Amino acid sequence: YFAAEDKYVNVATPDGEYPIRKPIKDLEEELDPNRFWRIHRATIVNARAINRVSRDFRGRLNITLRGSEKVLTVSRSYADRFRQM
């Protein structure tokens, strides 16, 4: 996944996290929209890496990726993609 933090975007892979100096908006324009989904204003995930989508006690959608225990929250602005599933 890609996560924006300050002036950098962290690229998270199974091997580690790597910072790149590119706005997440520019990065999103370069990625295949069928393969990479924006789930938050600061987060883009590889759709093929999604292992599980669940709801927390507040009703928010959370994503768990394969090979990771990190839970990523889907913002309300981007939740429509998952409601259709």
C-alpha positions in Angstrom: 0.0 0.0 0.0 0.9 3.7 -0.3 0.5 6.0 2.7 1.1 9.8 2.5 3.0 11.3 5.4 4.1 14.9 5.3 6.1 15.5 2.1 6.7 11.8 1.5 4.7 8.7 0.5 5.6 5.5 2.2 5.5 2.5 -0.1 4.7 -0.5 2.1 5.7 -4.0 0.8 6.1 -7.3 2.6 9.8 -6.5 2.7 9.5 -3.1 4.4 8.5 0.5 4.0 10.3 2.9 1.6 9.7 6.6 1.3 9.4 8.3 -2.0 9.1 12.0 -2.6 5.9 12.3 -4.7 2.5 13.6 -3.8 -0.1 10.8 -3.4 -2.3 12.5 -6.0 0.4 12.3 -8.6 1.1 8.7 -7.7 -2.6 7.8 -8.0 -2.7 9.2 -11.6 0.1 6.9 -12.6 -1.4 3.7 -11.1 -3.9 1.4 -12.7 -7.3 2.4 -11.1 -8.6 -1.2 -11.5 -5.7 -2.6 -9.5 -4.9 0.2 -7.0 -7.8 1.7 -5.0 -7.8 4.8 -2.9 -9.3 4.0 0.5 -8.5 7.3 2.2 -7.2 10.7 1.2 -3.8 9.5 2.4 -3.9 5.8 1.5 -3.9 3.7 -1.7 -4.0 -0.1 -1.6 -3.3 -2.8 -4.2 -6.8 -4.4 -4.5 -5.3 -7.8 -5.2 -3.5 -7.7 -1.8 -6.8 -7.3 0.2 -7.3 -10.2 2.5 -10.3 -9.1 4.5 -12.8 -6.3 4.8 -14.6 -5.9 8.1 -16.5 -3.4 10.1 -15.5 -2.1 13.5 -17.8 -1.3 16.4 -18.4 2.2 14.9 -19.5 0.7 11.6 -16.3 1.9 9.8 -14.8 -0.4 7.1 -11.3 -1.8 7.8 -9.0 -3.6 5.4 -6.4 -6.2 6.3 -3.8 -7.0 3.6 -2.3 -10.4 2.9 1.0 -10.9 4.7 0.3 -8.0 7.1 -1.4 -7.5 10.4 -1.8 -3.8 9.9 -5.4 -2.7 9.7 -6.2 0.2 7.3 -9.4 2.2 7.7 -11.5 3.1 4.7 -12.9 6.6 4.9 -16.5 7.3 4.3 -15.6 9.1 1.0 -14.2 5.9 -0.5 -16.5 3.3 1.2 -18.9 3.1 -1.8 -16.6 0.7 -3.6 -16.9 -1.8 -0.8 -20.6 -1.6 -0.3 -21.2 -2.9 -3.8 -19.3 -6.1 -3.0 
